[in-house]
Amino acid sequence: MRLLAGVLLLISLQACGGGGGSGSTPPPPAPGGGNPCSTASTTGLAAPVDGALQARKRRQVDGGNRYNVLNELSLHRQRAVDGTAAASPDAALSGRDGEDIGEIAVIRDEGDIVAPPNTFDLRNAGVRFTRNGSGGYDARKIDPTFRQTLGRQLTLGDDASASAPLSVNFNFYGTPRADAFVNSDGNITFGEEDVASTERNVARFLTGPPRVSPFLADLDPSTAGRIFVNATSDIYSVTWCTVRGFESTRTITTQLSLLPDGSIEFIYGNNSPILGDAVVGVSPGRTGDFTPVNLSEPGPTGGSAAVGERFAASPQLDTVALLRKFYQTHPDNYDQVLIWTDAPLIQDAFAFETTIANEVRGLGLPVFDASRDFGSAGRLRSIAVMDWLGKYPEDPRQKFLGENTTLSVMGQEVGHRWLAFFDFRDHTSNRSSQLLGRGESHWSFFFDSDASVMEGNDIEDLGGGSFRTAGAVARFSLLDQYAMGLVAPSEVPSFFYVQNPTNLSAARTRESGPEVGITFNGTRREVLLEDIVAVHGPREPTAASAAKVHRQAFIYLSSAGTAPPASAIAKLDNFRRQWEGFFLSATDGRMTAITTLR
């Protein structure tokens, strides 16, 4: 997937009410009635379970989407649409001074920071999207009338896709479409499939291919459920019948229908227990423009670009609200903040980073600035959400998450401010992403990353096309340090990846997390920094003028009505102090992390 470099300049997520007026007369109710899956969901053969894929998904440190800022902004503005956003108490009026304890900033949630669940409320209901006068779609709630003909079954496994061309003339956001892909994860895309194992979130919904999404979620039809497509001259429908979520007993039944007039219908069954985490809506793809709406409203409601709703079964951390509250009592002195919580709030990853502004060219990131949305006057660049402090061992150097320690996890999240997004010119002079692994924001398992905290491995060439992983997550490599602005291009040696790996001692793919002791065969491919520069251009600013000091604030989020335990603050302060030394060493003494609050 590739985006125009300036796509994030389009961020204009609107808290929207009405739409721009329908461009066509809504079609009559669909012929049919009851749920056709009630008799079909147990027929046919399911795809085989991919045990290696399931293992990889369980071990992910983060989803690593380079456009996470879209998730954070959409959550905050969805709360405004749903009426769940509470105003932050004014610090001066409340008498609070930020409650810093030593060098840890303690922020209390008073109902304004942790968003309540946005419960999926379309069970036994339907939604119709109709084209409006602004080039987008309006959404309106409708009765749940299923189309009874399911058509042919698609045998899809976990994170799988199948080509299923359209049978009707269908215009989507002004573009005639015929090439559809049915994805196991509750959506169809146009032009290309989507089989990634990364988080199913608003950022993926927006920045991926054009998408119609009745239930974008991590679904696994290899364990239960069936998927059908019915393509006739007057209707194109796809039905996910009682499909389970990944490693879940909860299911979803939903039917998508594309109509010749450009309208789209989603119908939902009365599953119990039902899945609750999903993105529902339509997107033109490759965009940062999103209108969050409440799809349970009778409507119409919509916008000119992507329209939809993000449902969440669990409370969500509103980083926009948290940072705005933080800046009420703290100066705008920080390049990055690291957020720790007193309860688990992340569901789909262990930790994650959000780049909210970037001025550096040549990284594979767009240049944009959304820092003011988060309360900064323009300095803040990145947020690392480390989540619940209790899930980390007391000793931050103890290995506990695959090859990772707490310090290496921190290194990865901090490193996402700059890394890892490099494509390159390969040996055939074509653009390639073979250096990249999960989410195209980590190094590939088969890239000799010099044991970078950004994943990949330190790969030992045994000769004769044989290789072994010998180290992992220990440092920022010289290539990493180039991206961070710490070394000149002339200081970066050549590096290599292994193409077409075979005979692995354990099943691994490019997206796998690092692991020491894995042997495999393949073809060694050398890469030069100039091959990266040929794609992305040189880094600007150069190492001669780039910052060598990185100021960070450590934030501890305390739940409503609770005081932070002294033991938790002591544990976090130990992490903070040891982190400064780790970061200095991991950058070979070239960058200093300052973690004092003032």
N, C-alpha and C positions, 0 to 999 in steps of 0.2 A: 504494500500500500504506500502511495506517495501523495504528498499534499503540496500545494503551492506554498512557497516559503512564508507568505504573509497571511496565511489563513486565519491565524488567531487575531488578526486585526479586525476580523468580522465579529468578534465576541459582542453580542448585543442581546443577551438572554433577557427576554421580556416577561415581566409578570403581567400576563395578558388576560383580558376578559373576552370581549367579543371579537369576531373575525372580520374579514373584509367583505363579506357578502358572498353568497354561493354563486358559482359560475354555471350551475346546471340544476335542473330540477331533480330532487332526490328520487332514486328509483323506488319502485314499490317494494313492500316486504318480500323477502326471499321465499320462494316456494319451499315447503317442507315443514318442519316442526321440531319434534323431539330429537334428542342427541343420537345420531347414527352410530356413535362409537360404542354405545351400550352393547351392541351385538358384534362389533367388528374388532374391538381392541384385543381380543385374545386369539385372533386368527393369524396365520402366516408365521414366518420365521424371523426372529430378531437377529440383528447383527451380532457377531461375537464380541465379547468383552475384551477391550484392549487393556490388559493389566499394566503394561509399561506406561501407557498414557496416564492411567489413574494414579500410579505411583508418582509420576512427575508432577502432576497437579497438586498432590498433597504436600510436596516439598518446596513449593515456591516461597521465596522470601517476600516478593512483592509482584504486583501485576506490571508495574513499570511503564504504564502508558505515558508517552511524552506530552500528552495533552490533558493531564489530570486536572488542570485548572478549570476545564469545562465542567468536570464533575462537581468541583467545589462551588463554583458559581451557580450551577443549576440547582444544587441542593438548597442553597440559601434562598434562591428566588422561588423555588417550589414551595418553600415554607410560607412565603408571602402569599402565594396563590391559595394554599390550603388553609391559611389563617392560623398556622402553628408557630409563627415567629414571634417571640417575646422580645420587647425592647430591653436592651442592657441597662441596668441601673446606672445612673450618672455617678461616676466615682466621687466627684466633689460633694454631691448631695448625700451619698451613702456613707461618707466618712472613711472610705477605704483608700489605702495608698498603694494598692497592688499586692499587699501581703507577701512581699519578698521574704524568703527565709534564706539568709546568706546569699548565694548566687543563683538560687532557684526562684523563678517567678511563679507564685502560686495564684492561679486564677480559679475562682469558684463558679461553678455552674448554678445559676439561680433561675433555671428554666429557660435561659436565653441561648445556651450553647449546644446542648445535646438535643437534637431534634427527635421528637417521638416517632414511632414507626408510622410510615405512610402505608397503611394496610391495603392490600389488594381488595378493591371493592367492586370488581366487575364480575364476580361469580354469578352465573346464571343471568348474564346481561350481554349487551352488545354495544358496539361503537361503529358509527359510519363516518368516514372522512369524505368530504366533497370538496371539489376545487372551488376556490374563491377568487375574487377579483384582484387579489394582490399577487397571484402566481403561486400561492401555497394552498393549504387545506384548512377547512374548518371541521371540527369534530363535534358529533352529536350522539348522545346516548340513545340506543334503540332497543327494541325487544329482542330476545335471544332466539331467533328463528334459524335453526341450522338448515343447510342444504343437505338433502338426504343421500345423494350419490357421492360416495367417497372416492371412486376411481381406483387407480392402481396403487399398490403399496410400494413405497421406497424403503429399501433395507439399509438404514443408516445406523452407524455406530455412534459412539461418543465423539463430539467435535468433528462431525462429518458433514458432507454436502453432496448433492446430486444435481446435475443439470436437468432442468425441466422447462423447456421453452414455452413461452406464452402461446395460447391458442386464440386470444382475442387481441384486437387493436387497442393498445393501452398506452396512454400518454401520461407520463409521470414527471411532474414539475417541468412541463413543457418539452419533454424529450420522449419520442416514441420508443417503447421498450418491447423487446421480443426475447431477450436472452436472460432468463431467470434461473437462479440457483436456489434450491430448497435446502436450507441449513438445519441441522438437527436441533440447534439452539433456539427454536421458536421464531424464525424469521426467514424471509427470502431477500436475496440481494440481486441487483442487476449488474451485468457486466463481468462479475467475478464472484467466486465463492468466498465464504468466510468460515474457516475451520480453526481459527486461533484458539488457544487454550487460556488466553488472558481474560481479565475480568470483563463481564458483560455489563457495561456501564454507559453513561451518557456520552463520554468521550469516544468510545468505540462506535456507538450508535451514530454519532455525528461525523467522525473523521474517516470512517470506513467507506465502502461503496454505497451507492444508493440503496435504500433499505425500506422494506415494509415489515414492521415488527409487531405482531400481535402479542408476543411474549418473549423478548430477548432475555434469556437466562441460561444458566449452565444446565442444560437438559441432557439426559443420557438414555436414549431409546434402546441401547443395547441391554439394559437391565429390565425394562418394562415399557410397554406402550408401542404404538405403531404410528407411522406417518404415511399419509395418502395424498395423491395429487389427482385432481379431476380437471382435465383440459378439454373443453368443447368450444364450439364456435361462438357461444354467447356467455360463457362463464369460465373462469379459471379459479379454482379453489384448492387450498392446501389445508389439511386437517391433521393436527397433532392429537392423537387419541390416547388419553391417559398416560402420557409420557412422564417418567420420573425425573426428578432433579438428580444431579450428580451426587452419589452417595446419600440419597434421601429416599424416604418412603412416600414423601409427598409428590403429588402429580398435578398435571395441568391438561385440560382438554380445551383446545381452541381451534377455530376455523377461520381462515383468511379467504376472502373472496375479492377478486379484481373484476370490475364490471366495465363494459365497453365505453360507458360515458365518463370513465376516469374515476368513478367512485370506488371506495375501498370499504369493506366491512370486516369487522372482527366480531366473532361470537364466542362466548365462553360457557363451558359446562359448569356443573355444580359439584366439582370434585371435592372430596373430603377424605383426608386432610389435603388442602390445596397449597401449592407453592406460593410464596409471598414476595419474592425478590425478582423484579423484572423491569425492563424498559419497554413501554408500550407506545407506539407512535409511528410516524413516517418521517423519513429524512432523505434529502436529495443527495447526501454524501459529500465528503470533502468540504465540510463547512464548519464554522464555529458559531453559526447563528441558530439559536434554539429558543422556542417559545414554550416554557413549561405551562401545562394546563391541568385542570381537574377534570378527568374524563368521566367522572360520575355525574357531573353537572348535565342538565338537559340540553345545554348549548344553545346556539352554536358558539364555539370558542376555537380560536386558531391563530394562524399567522402566515407570513409570507415564505418562511423557510421551514426548517424542521419543527415539528409539533409533537408533543407527547408528554408522558408522565413517568416518573421514576418511582416505582413502588419498593418499599423496604419493610421487611418484617421485623426488623430490629431497630433500636435507636441508632441515630447517625450523628457523627461529630460534625458540627457546622464550623469549619475552620474560618470562614469569613466572619462569623459572629465572635468567635474566640479571639481572633487577631484584632478586630476592632475594639474589643474590650481591653485587650492587652495594651493597646496604644493609648488608651485613656490615661494610663498611669506610667507609661514607659516611653522613653525617647525613641525616635526613629533612627537608631544607631546600628541596626543589625542587618547583615546580608542574608541570614538564614535563621530560622527558629526550629528547635526540636521539641516536639510535643509528646508528653507522657501522660497517661491517664491512670486513675485509680480503679478502673473497671474495664473489661474488654469492650471495645467499640468497633473493631475492624472484623468483618466477616470473611472476606475473600482473599486476604493476604495477611502476612505477618506484620508488615509495616509498609508504608508507602511514602513517596515524595511527590510534591507538587511544585513545579517551577511556575511562578506567577509573573515573572518578568525576565526577559533575556535581551541583552544588548550585544552579545558576542556573535560575530559572524564566523562561519566556517565549521560549526559544530554539527550541522544537520538538524538544527532547531530553528524555528522562525524567530524573527526579532519582533518583540511585542512587549507591552507593559500593562498588566492588570493589577499592579501593586496597590493602587489607590482604592480599588474595590475591597481590599483587605485592611484598609486603615493606614497604610504606610504613605508617606509623602513622596515616595519614589525610590527609596533605598532597598527595601526588602526584595529579594530575588527568589527565595525558595522556602518551602515548609516541609519538614520531615516529620511525619506522624509515626511515632514509635509504638503507640498504643499502650496497653496495660503494662505497667512496671512489673507487676507480679509474675509475668510469664518469662521474665529474664532471670537467669541465675545470679546469685549474689556476686560471684566473681566474673567480671566482664570479659576475662580472658579464657573462660571455660568454654570448650566446644560443646554446643548443644543443639544446633539446627543444621544437620548435615555437617559440612566442614566449617560452619560459621560459629563465631563467638559473638557476644554482644557488640564488641568493638568493630568487628568486620561488618555486621549488619548496619551499624551506624555509618561505617565507611561507605557502604553501598548507597544508603539513602542520601547521605551528604553528597556523594559523587554524582548522583543523578542530576545535580544542578548543571553539570556539564556533559554527562556521559550516560549511556554509550549509544551513539546514534550514527556512526560513520558507515556510509556505503563507500565503495571504492571502484576503481577501474581494474578489472581482472585481466588475466593473461590473454584473453581474447579481445581486449579493449572494450568490453561491455560493462555497464554498471552492474554491480553485484552487492548483495547484502549478506554474503557468506560469513562475514566476521561477526554477524549479529545472531543472537539467540532469542530468548523469550521476549515477546512484545516488541522486538526490534529495538530494545533499550537496555540489553545486557549483552555481554560477549557470548559468542557461541561456545558450546562445550568443546568444539574441535578447533578453537582458536588458541594459539599459544600466547596467552595474555600475560605471561610472566606472573601467574598467581594473583591477578588483579582482584580487588574486592568487588569489581563490577562483573565478576564471574569469568567464564572461560576457565582454563587451567594452565599451569606451567607444564608444557608437554615436552617430554624427552623423546628425541628422535633416536630410535634404536638401530637405524640402518635397515636397508632392504625393504623400505615401505612399512616398517613396524614402528609403533609409537606406544608410549605409556604416559599417563598423567602422573606427575610427580609432586605437585604442590597446588595450593588453592587459597584464595581469599586472604592474602597476606599483605598486600601493598597496592599503591597506585603505580602502574607501570610507566615507563617513559612515554608511551603513547597516551596514556591517561593524563600524564602531566603536561603534555603538549596541549590537550584539550582544556586543561585547567589554567593554561597561560603561564606555566612554570619553566618550560624549556623551549629552546628555539628548535625549528625544524631540523637543523643540522645535528642536533643531539639525539634524535630518534633513530635508532638502528632499524634495519629491515626486520620484519616479523613474518610469521607464516600461519596458515591454517591447513587442515587436512581435508582434502576433497574426497568425496565418495568413500567414507569410512566403511569398512567391513570387518567381519570376524571380531566383533566387540566381545569382551569378556562379560559384559553386562549390557542389556539393551539401553542405549542412550541415543538421543537426537540432539540437534543444535540447541533446542530449548531446555535441555536437561541442566540441572544445577551442577556445580563443580563437584568432583569426587576424585580422590587420589587412589591410584592403583588400578585404573581401568586400562586395559591394553586393546589395541585395535590396529588394523592395517588401513592404508589409504595412500593418496598422492599428496605430497607436500607441495604447497603453493606459496611462493614468496610474495610478499607485498611490501611496497615502499610507501612512506608517508606521501610522496608526490602522487601516488595513485589515489589517495584520499583527497588531496588538494585538487586533483583534476575533477572531482565530482562536486565538492563543497566550496572550493575556493580556500584561500589562506585564512588562518585564524586572525581575526581583528577584534580587539587590539592584540598586538604581538606580545611575546613574553617580555620584551623590553619595557613595556608600559603597563602590563596587566597587574592587578592587585596581587600581593603576596601575603596579605593578612585577611583572614576570613572571620568576621565577627558573628558570633552565634549567641542566641539566648536559649536557655533550657527552661521550658514551661511545664509545670505540673498542674493538670486539671483535676480539681477536687469536686466530687459530686455534691449536689445540693444537700445542705444540712449536715455535712461532715467536715471535720478538720483533718488536714493531712497528718498521718502518723509521723512521729519523729524518725522512726526507722525507715520509712519510705523516702523521706527527704535525705537522710544520711546515705541511703543506697544510691539515690540518683546523683547526689553530689560526688560520690565516689566514681560513678560512671563519668561524670563531667571532668573530673580531674585526670582520670586515666585516659580519657579521650584526647585531651590536649597532647599528651605525650605520644599516643598511638598515631594521631594525625600527622604530627611533625615527622615521626619516623617513617610513616607510610609514604610521605611525599619526599623522602630523602632530605629532609630539612629545608625544603624549598618553600613551604607554606606553613603559616602559623595560624592556629585556631585560637581566638580569644573568646572565652566563654563567661567572662564576668559581665554582670548586668550593666554596670556603669563605669 
